[in-house]
Amino acid sequence: MATRDRRRDSPPPRTGTSEAETLRGFLDYLRTSVAAKVDGAPEPEVRTAAVRSGTNLLGLLNHLTYVERAIFLGDQVTDWQATFRAAPADSVAEVVARYRRAVESANAVLDGCTDLAAPVPRPGSGSRPGKPAPSVRWALAHMIEETGRHAGHADILRELIDGSTGR
């Protein structure tokens, strides 16, 4: 295992004073951190399971892409377990770019949300009959939890791959 220089940790974000600005600031901070952990990770290690559950670094980011799209865009996912694996033909750069596009699309939806208690709007084909959208507040809190949890996993997996640490 190669050892990289320690990267300096980025401090938590300084956000605005409103609840929405605080939630979005922390979510974007975590999104940036987790994408940075995957970006530039070497093949095939980025796909190699480092723990018994089969979790791998590229699969974590692939999964978070699906979660972003499901929560904020209303995409339906029929097999959540399958989202933890990137397609063999997908490069690291493609998975990172797809994640960043999902985040950009999710943020475009959030930019139009002024009431945190209102349901997340589901653009285009994102409506799910019989299943109401969660509130914007719940969606943001859930995505902070989900992204933070997997960012922690990604920290450990990346360090196991090449010694890279820090946010």
Secondary structure, DSSP 8 states (H G I E B T S, - for coil): ----------------SSHHHHHHHHHHHHHHHHHHHHTT--TTGGGS--STT---HHHHHHHHHHHHHHHHH----S-TGGGGS--TT--HHHHHHHHHHHHHHHHHHHHT---TTSB----GGG--TTS---BHHHHHHHHHHHHHHHHHHHHHHHHHHH-----
